[in-house]
Amino acid sequence: MPSPRRAASSRTKTADLVRNVAAVERVDSRVDYGRVASVYDLLSWIYTGGQIARLKQSQTARFAPGARVLYAGVGTGEELLSALAAGAHPTALDASPAMLERAEGRLGARAREVRLCCDDVFAHAAPEPYDVVVANFFLNVFSESELPRAARRLTELVRPGGSLLVGDFAPPVASRLERALQRAYYWPPLALFRLLTKNPWHPLYDYRPEFARLGLELVGHERVRIFGIGPGWLSTLSFAKGSDGER
């Protein structure tokens, strides 16, 4: 039976999760990932053979001990325990209370070590910019017209000299045949999430030009193979922000 202190801590954490829900709903009432929170991890495992989880967990090798890390659109938080193991101090941000509740449950007793924020990325009040901002399959929820604003906001949240990691479907490849196959792989989940969550319909994004315009330098591009043996159509793009923070 939980102690009164632990029960009170749990109630406080739950209150923190839901306190900004009304504000989130005012910011964007269209996309609703709460509908798929219970099956999100299963769907991603089926479609990639568990490689999305591998991509997320491999990113923690880039964290310095004590790094302040923001996960924008953290979802169910399957990477948070790996971040804690790397010595990072994570902030888990998501607009879906259902997603954050699953993340909290996955963390168990270590939930107290993670700042869980139910908020919109544009409304997120950071005490100071983060050492690392991670956006895994997050920019994919924005339409083409909204993408520049979202990219700029993520850049603002990175401290001068810090890093931005973008895990997502890999940018379109050069080969015309492989690019056609790559897009054919990309469309089914986009259509499914369009149906289930009202995710916007848009082409396969290449985030590199977007962040180059914002003054970030691409310093790494790690591809992950579908099912561990297929084409490298998932990837993490690593960007560095100049120490002066200017373009």
N, C-alpha and C positions, 0 to 999 in steps of 0.2 A: 504494500500500500504506500503511495507516495507521501512524503512528508509534507506538512503544511507549507514549509518554505519552498519546496520544489513545486507544489501545486500553484502557489502564488506566482512563482517565476514563470510557470507555463501560461498562467492567465495573462500576465504582463506581456509575454512574447506574442500571444494571440492577439491581444489588443493592438500591439505595434503593427501586426500584419494587416489588420483591417481598418486602422484609423484613417488611412488616406484613400479608401476605396471610392468614396463619393467623388473626391477630386479626380481620381483616375477615370471614372466613368464620364465625368464632364469633359475631360481632355479628349478621349477617344472611345466612343461607345460602339464602334464598328467591329474591331477585331476582338474575338473572345476565345482565348485559349483555355479558359476554364472548362469548356466542353470536352476537351481531349486530355485533360490533366491525368486522368487515370490510365490512359492507354498510350500516352505520348512516347514513353521510353520503349514500349513494346513495338510500336510502329516504326520507330527509328532503328531498332535492332533488326526487325524483319527486312527493312528496305536496304540496309547497309551491312548486315552481318555483324552488327555491334561496333562498326568502325567509327560512328559518331562519338560513342563513349571513349574509344581509344584516342581519337583526335583531341577531345576535351582534356583528358587526363594527361596527355603528353605535353600540353602547354605549360603545366606547372614546373617543368624543368627550367623554364625561363625566369622563374620568380626568385628574387633574392630573399633570404630570410628577413622577416620583418616587413616585407613589401606590403603596401596598402593597395589592395586589388579590388576593383569594381567589376562585378559580373552584370552587364546590362542585359536584361531579358534572360535571367538565369534559368527559368523553367523549373524543372524538378531537381536541379542542383546536383546532378550526378558527379560533378567535378569538384564539389566543395571539400569533401574529405581529403582529396588529393592535394588541394591547395593548402589546407591546414597542415598536412603532413610535410609540405615543403616549407613550412614556417611562415606562410603568408597570413595577412589579416584581411579576410574577405568581407566585402559588402555585397550582398545578394539582392539585386533589384529586379522586380517584376511587377507588371500591372495586374497580374492574375492572382487573387488570394488563393485559389485552389492550387495553383502551381507552387506558391510559396509554402503552403501547408504541407505539401508533399516533400518539399526540400527540407523543411524543419523536421519532419518525421524521419527522413533518411539520415539526418545528422545525429539524431538521438541525443545523448547527453552532451555532445559537442555543439549543439545549437547555440548555446550561450556564447560561443567563441566567434559567431558569425553575426554581423549586423544584417538583419532581414528587413527589407524595405518594400512595402507594397506601394509603389508609386510609378508615375510616368517619368521616363528619362528626361523629358524637358522640364519637369517640375522638381526633379531631384535636387535637394539642397545639400550639396557636399560641403563639409566644413573647410576643405581645401582640395585641390586637384589630386588625383590618385597617381601612384607610381606606375600602375598598369591598369588599363581598361581592357576588358575582354568582352567581345560581342560575338557569341556563338549562335549562328542561325537567327540572329536578331534583326539585322538590316533587311533581311528577306521579308519582313512583315510590312515594309514601307513601299508605297507606290513610287513610280519613277519621279513624280513631282515632289514627293516628300523626302526622298533619299538624300538630297543635298543638305537639307536641314538636319536630318538625323546624323549624318556624317560630321557635320560641323559641331553638333552638340557633343558627340563622343570625343572629338578632338579637344573641345574646351575642357572636358573632364580629366584630361591627361596633363600632368604637371610638365613644365619644361624639363627636357631630358628624360622624360618617361616613355612608356611604350603602349602601343595599341595592338591587340591581337584580334584578328577577325577570322573566326572559324565558320566555314560555310561551304556551299557547293563551289567547286573550283571555278576560276574564270574560264571563259571559252578558250579552247585550245586552237592552235593554228590550222591543223589539218581539217579540210572541209568535211571529209567523211567522218572522222572522229567527232568533230564538232556537232554534226547532225545526230550522231548516236548519243553524245553527251546531252544534247537538248531533249532527245526522246526520253532519256532517263530522268531528266529534271521535271518534265511536265506532269507526270502522274501525281507526285506528292503535292505539287503546287495546286493542281486541280482538287485534290482531296481536301487540302486545308482551306482552299477557297470555299468549298462546300460546307465544311464543318465549323470554320472559325471566321469566315468572311475575310480571309487574307486577300490582299489585292493581287490581281493578275498582272504579271510583268515578265519581261524577258530574263534570261539568265544574266545576272549582274557581273560586271568586272569592277571591283571596288578600287583598283589601283589608281586609275585616273582621278577618281573622286577625291581620294586622300592626297594625291600629289598636288592637286589644286589648293588644298588646305595647308600645304607646306610640310607634310609628313614624308619621311624617306622610307621606302620599302627596303627592309634589311633582311628579309627571309620569306621564303615561300615553301612550305612543307606540304607535299601532297600525301594523301592517304588513299590506299587502294580499296575499292568497294569489295566487301567480303574478304579483304586481306590479300586477294590474288587478282582482282580485276583491275580496270583502269583507275588512274588516280583522279577521280572526279570529286573528291572532297579535299579541302586544304585549309591550312592556317596561313594567313598573310600577316607578317610581323612588320609593324611600322614604328619608326622612332621619331619623336618630336624633338626639335632643336632645343638646345639648352637655354636659348633666349626666348623660346616660345613664339617666335615670329615666323611669318611665312618667308 
